[in-house]
Amino acid sequence: MSEKGEVDLTGAKQNTGVWLVKVPKYLSQQWAKASGRGDVGKLRISKNQGKAEVSFTLNEELTVIEGIGDKSVRAPREHPFTMQTVGGQTLAVFTETSSGESDGSCSGSGAGAGPDKLALEGVVVQRAECRPAVSENYMKLKRIQIEESSKPVRLSQQLDKAVTNNYKPVANHAYNLEYDRKKKEEGKRARADKQQVLDMLFSAFEKHQYYNIKDLVDITKQPVIYLKEILRDIGIYNVKGTHKNTWELRPEYRHYQGEEKTDE
């Protein structure tokens, strides 16, 4: 039950009985099209040898079903009911009202949560199933529905002439070519001895204090991952400041001219 308000039990006080009826999907869709435009059909209730006979007749203007492929078909008008018992269950119909909108829902011996208002409309006293009468229109409708559901999502089609438009397919895109080029360059770079790479790095840092990784790769001709492993042992990576995104030697490895000063 809703935690934000009380349940309106006016329907329970009036002892209102409602029917729970299962209808075909196409019938509910046709009813939705007629929302606010009047009646959707007629319900007939009669008795035959003490048993209730119920049937629903759809309005003629709602029998045309469109949107099934490229075809229009007619729905059957006559729909007899198959009556069923409630079966000892306690079923009720509630309405939820939220932001000025309401919709109905069914639940067994309980209530659904509603943000603003929850009202009991009545207790289910009869269950039934609305089935279409077997007719030519109904058989045609089912045949078209089966044909549409069995169609593949994608179809191959033979073209009589070449497609001419602004889009031209390419064998490979520029960013793929650039990636392949870099990958080949990396593959060509063989790992040199670590000491040899250290010598090249120390020699480079004698000329300049700061280098980005691209320049060090060009100088040493080593794979980036291997080069970074060595740099982490001897260098510091600057993540901020004037020399952001550059490498420099650790203080213990520096030997710049005029760098070291002694305090006496």
Secondary structure, 3 states (H helix, E strand, C coil): CCCCCCEECHHHHCCCEEEEEECCHHHHHHHHHCCCCCCCEEEEEEEECCEEEEEEEECHHHCEEEEECCEEEECCCEEEEEEECCCCCCEEEEEEEECCEEEEEEEECCCCCCCCEEEEEEEEEEEEEECCCCCHHHHHHHHHHHHHHHCCCCCCCCCCCCCCCCCCCCCCCHHHHHHHHHHHHHHHCCCCCHHHHHHHHHHHHHHCCCECHHHHHHHHCCCHHHHHHHHHHHEEEECCCCCCCEEEECHHHCCCCCCCCCCC
